């Protein structure tokens, strides 16, 4: 059966009026009430409560996954962070992106006077107070971030990273008109739409795929009347997709795509070229020349990585680890120097509870990255990694040039 879609600025179940952010979809004898919200809007939080109170639905769906729900409801997202486990799983880049996104959205929220995600949490609270079951209908945020990261080229990743840094550290200056306009929008979706032209893959993962995921979760929720609270940027896609069962697509977009084979070849190819070149130099030019090349490789990798740790104001043991680890980790794609140094820094200078509590706020200040212990662990990952990359290029160039 085709869906009948009606956008209702004045069509409440009790005859009252709603704003234009409320939409009704009738499909298969069921009614879906979509509430399009802005993730940093007090008006959205009030609207969500009003709709749930007046509609008295059988079920409420919320655009949250379990991880984001726990972070909002318990206010302990960073306190519960298992930093060493993240390092072991090599998820520091994902952690960094999440932190920058949280900090950027928090800055917008501070300007608007409401924390990001308030209206989503209000939906769950309103449902609980009314005795209505609710479901978390969004895709796991880690899967979303990894799918987005792996869908972009190196240039696109750099571009997005730079845009986030500019948003976090550049300040957020907004006029009253801009603030008034932002209160009407889903800010994150608005940002993603602006990036869509330059990075279509990013929009596809962050918006289009989640439209499919949300629509399928809402469509398969039990009950005759469902209220779904989602970002305003998802409403149009969900309206279109509710009548298109997508269970087969769900499995595909719930998986993390493997690293492209070309990167595996590059990851193993560089060490093999370096080691093979050293072996050829030893065979053709003697052990002394090969030994000199090995010493150059150690210094070329160890010194920049160690300097990176110093720039991060890392513990002296972390600096020493950076110097010793970089020449070895550069010869294997299994683990990078930054992960070793971050682990050591987290061990010898473990972040305190206040560091976790304040991290999203303090990430917006450049100097606080050297004051907050959790942020300094990230610096102890970033700078030694950059130093090791420079060292690999310089050392590799010197060794290969000896072949000719």
HELIX and SHEET records of a PDB file:
HELIX    1   1 UNK A   42  UNK A   55  1                                  14    
HELIX    2   2 UNK A   66  UNK A   74  1                                   9    
HELIX    3   3 UNK A   83  UNK A   88  1                                   6    
HELIX    4   4 UNK A   92  UNK A  112  1                                  21    
HELIX    5   5 UNK A  118  UNK A  129  1                                  12    
HELIX    6   6 UNK A  141  UNK A  151  1                                  11    
HELIX    7   7 UNK A  154  UNK A  169  1                                  16    
HELIX    8   8 UNK A  176  UNK A  182  1                                   7    
HELIX    9   9 UNK A  187  UNK A  196  1                                  10    
HELIX   10  10 UNK A  200  UNK A  203  1                                   4    
HELIX   11  11 UNK A  204  UNK A  208  3                                   5    
HELIX   12  12 UNK A  209  UNK A  219  1                                  11    
HELIX   13  13 UNK A  232  UNK A  241  1                                  10    
HELIX   14  14 UNK A  247  UNK A  253  1                                   7    
HELIX   15  15 UNK A  261  UNK A  285  1                                  25    
HELIX   16  16 UNK A  287  UNK A  311  1                                  25    
HELIX   17  17 UNK A  316  UNK A  329  1                                  14    
HELIX   18  18 UNK A  337  UNK A  348  1                                  12    
HELIX   19  19 UNK A  353  UNK A  362  1                                  10    
HELIX   20  20 UNK A  367  UNK A  370  5                                   4    
HELIX   21  21 UNK A  373  UNK A  401  1                                  29    
SHEET    1   A 6 UNK A   4  UNK A   7  0                                        
SHEET    2   A 6 UNK A  22  UNK A  27 -1                                        
SHEET    3   A 6 UNK A  30  UNK A  37 -1                                        
SHEET    4   A 6 UNK A 225  UNK A 231  1                                        
SHEET    5   A 6 UNK A  59  UNK A  62  1                                        
SHEET    6   A 6 UNK A 133  UNK A 136  1                                        
END                                                                             
